[in-house]
Amino acid sequence: MTAEIVIVGGGAGGLELATKLGRRMGRRGEARITLVDRSPTHIWKPLLHEVASGAMDSSVDQISYRAVARHRGFHFVLGEFAGLDREAQTITLNAIVDDNGQTILPERQLSYDYLVLALGGITNDFGIPGVSRHCQFLDSPDEAQNFHQTFLNTLMRVNSERRTNPDACAHIPIVGGGATGVELAAELVYAAETVHEYGFSQADRSMLHITLLEAGPRLLPALPERISRDTLRELKELGVDVRLEARITEASADALVDQHGHEFHGDIMVWAAGVQGPALMEQLDGLTLQPNRMLKVAATLQSVDDPHIFALGDCAACPQEQGFVPPRAQSAHQMADHVVGNLRRALDGRELKAFQYQDYGSLVNLSQYSAVGTLMGGTSKGSLRVEGRLARLVYISLYRMHQVAVFGWFRGLLMAFTDRLHRAFKPKMKLH
């Protein structure tokens, strides 16, 4: 009897897992591989800040799950995860309803022999009053696109105001000095300079006052201190106002307040601090979660409560020597590879292997200006510090490797070529 393997979540790890299982098992009829996601398309999450700034057009760069499924030997089901019945080994998907309230697909159940949860993570507002209501988040393509439209409208408004008031500017506080906050700040500066080429006659980087707020003593706490210092210097040269040890305690409609009572006015306020599991993680039929709603898994990436359920990526709390595997794209990629092998072993009745995370370094891209980071692991003695054009080239190659993992070498390289060709003709940023 063919085994049913269901993967919930088509992010970086979930989609790569589906393509690898489809190629190795699905095409051979050894298992039926089903990928479930609430969206019909995929965008690599580390690039959402580029969607937000307009540097990337999601309508061009998104990937159709159904198209990938056709070529890579798995099945795709559109639906939002709503619940789990471990005894019956089924998951429930919410009904799909259109804008007029008409039901397109009813509530459904899918059976599984093995379930893989790749639900990703969302930004943690830490329960701070006003944050969820007044701040913008970049956890999904829809949120990034909504931010982009708001940002573009703000640029148009300020450009018009500057005809009579040359000092007019928009205030954008960004909370979180991790990679997302740092990269978004640089992308917004570049966007403010770029729109001058497209009819925004009064535009330059001074039309934005960007404040990057970090609760800790330095930016990029997960990276070596020298990278943090280099990034701080680069951001200051771009005109970004960086405030360290500024812990936000409250958000109102137009301002953020830190622990010292300082107010940071915002025309647009962005929250990019902390990671937690999505709310639907609480619908997992009693599976053990960490306080941040991440699923507690053993070293084999199986739930500590149920050997038929695996988890990977940002929603998985996998222990390692020091803490847990960090919620990063390279973690999801490595976990996907490991789950492929462990599912093969489980189907063959063999002992499963423990996952060992390897830190291959980290890179931070400061838009078109620069990039900084380390290769071969930020804490290893053999780590290599990279910056400038080389670092940016390596950063871009990470996305290309994701495309190759999903489409294979030939299609992946062809996509890289067509992307490059397309960028030669389209505007430098999305203007609508």
Secondary structure as GFF3:
##gff-version 3
##sequence-region A 1 432
A	DSSP	beta_strand	3	8	.	.	.	ID=ss1
A	DSSP	alpha_helix	12	21	.	.	.	ID=ss2
A	DSSP	pi_helix	22	26	.	.	.	ID=ss3
A	DSSP	beta_strand	31	37	.	.	.	ID=ss4
A	DSSP	beta_strand	41	42	.	.	.	ID=ss5
A	DSSP	three_ten_helix	45	47	.	.	.	ID=ss6
A	DSSP	alpha_helix	48	53	.	.	.	ID=ss7
A	DSSP	alpha_helix	58	61	.	.	.	ID=ss8
A	DSSP	beta_strand	63	64	.	.	.	ID=ss9
A	DSSP	alpha_helix	65	72	.	.	.	ID=ss10
A	DSSP	beta_strand	75	78	.	.	.	ID=ss11
A	DSSP	beta_strand	81	85	.	.	.	ID=ss12
A	DSSP	beta_strand	90	93	.	.	.	ID=ss13
A	DSSP	beta_strand	96	97	.	.	.	ID=ss14
A	DSSP	beta_strand	103	105	.	.	.	ID=ss15
A	DSSP	beta_strand	108	111	.	.	.	ID=ss16
A	DSSP	beta_strand	114	117	.	.	.	ID=ss17
A	DSSP	beta_strand	122	123	.	.	.	ID=ss18
A	DSSP	alpha_helix	131	134	.	.	.	ID=ss19
A	DSSP	alpha_helix	141	161	.	.	.	ID=ss20
A	DSSP	beta_strand	170	175	.	.	.	ID=ss21
A	DSSP	alpha_helix	179	194	.	.	.	ID=ss22
A	DSSP	three_ten_helix	195	198	.	.	.	ID=ss23
A	DSSP	three_ten_helix	205	207	.	.	.	ID=ss24
A	DSSP	beta_strand	208	214	.	.	.	ID=ss25
A	DSSP	alpha_helix	225	237	.	.	.	ID=ss26
A	DSSP	beta_strand	241	244	.	.	.	ID=ss27
A	DSSP	beta_strand	248	251	.	.	.	ID=ss28
A	DSSP	beta_strand	255	258	.	.	.	ID=ss29
A	DSSP	beta_strand	263	265	.	.	.	ID=ss30
A	DSSP	beta_strand	270	271	.	.	.	ID=ss31
A	DSSP	beta_strand	275	276	.	.	.	ID=ss32
A	DSSP	three_ten_helix	279	283	.	.	.	ID=ss33
A	DSSP	beta_strand	295	296	.	.	.	ID=ss34
A	DSSP	beta_strand	309	311	.	.	.	ID=ss35
A	DSSP	three_ten_helix	313	315	.	.	.	ID=ss36
A	DSSP	beta_strand	316	317	.	.	.	ID=ss37
A	DSSP	alpha_helix	329	348	.	.	.	ID=ss38
A	DSSP	beta_strand	361	366	.	.	.	ID=ss39
A	DSSP	beta_strand	370	375	.	.	.	ID=ss40
A	DSSP	beta_strand	384	387	.	.	.	ID=ss41
A	DSSP	alpha_helix	388	407	.	.	.	ID=ss42
A	DSSP	alpha_helix	409	423	.	.	.	ID=ss43
###
